[in-house]
Amino acid sequence: MYSFELKNDLFELETLRQNLENYAQCIGLCEKCIFEINLGLEELITNIISYGFKDNLEHLIKIKIRRNNKTLILYVEDDGLPFNPLEVKKPEHPCDIESIKIGGLGIYIIKKLMDDIFYERCECKNKLTLKKKIETN
């Protein structure tokens, strides 16, 4: 199991990327998998940092990654406001490009990139488990 923590600061997205790439290289993930997992986690962590906390205190977001055969399992835990991303409805697709609104697609992107997502609120923490079928080099 590979694990690390991020502070609730958008500058930590670089730390996320570096940790993911280090782990991905160790297990030989293909570039497409690395890109999709990084994009999904970046969207998720950005949402947690941007909307998950009502105070200006430092909070930690814990991430654990493990491989189970051809599946990568990612655990993300934070002590932010209760939020179940599985309850978010699919965004409406506008008819034309001018009608597109900024924001609101992050959770949709995460759901599209991952194969399974599970959420639970336990011990005042959001716990999200993401599963992604992987290909190696």
C-alpha positions, 0 to 999 in steps of 0.5 A: 500500500502506498500512502501520502497526505496533502494539505488543503491547499491547491499548491498540493496538486503538484505533490499529488501528481508527483506521488501518483507518478512515482507509484505508477512508475513502480508498478509500470502503469501505462501513460493513459492510466496515469493520465486518467487517474491523475485527472480524476484525483485532481478533480476530486482533491480540487473539490475537497480543497475548494468546497470541503472546509468552512474554516481557514485551518490546515486540514489533511487529505489522506490518500492510499493506493493499492494494486489488486491484480488488474485494478488500482484501488484509491482511498481518499479521506478528508475531515471536511463537510459531509459530501457524497459525490455519488448523489450529484446528478449528471450535468445537463449538456447544453445545445450550443457552446455559448451555453456551457457553464464553468464548473460542475463537471468535476464529479461527472469526469471522476465518475466517467474515469473510474470503474467503481466509486464507493462513499461512506461518512464515518467518524466525521470523515468523508471516505471515498474508494475509487477503483480503476481497471489498469493496464501496465507497460 
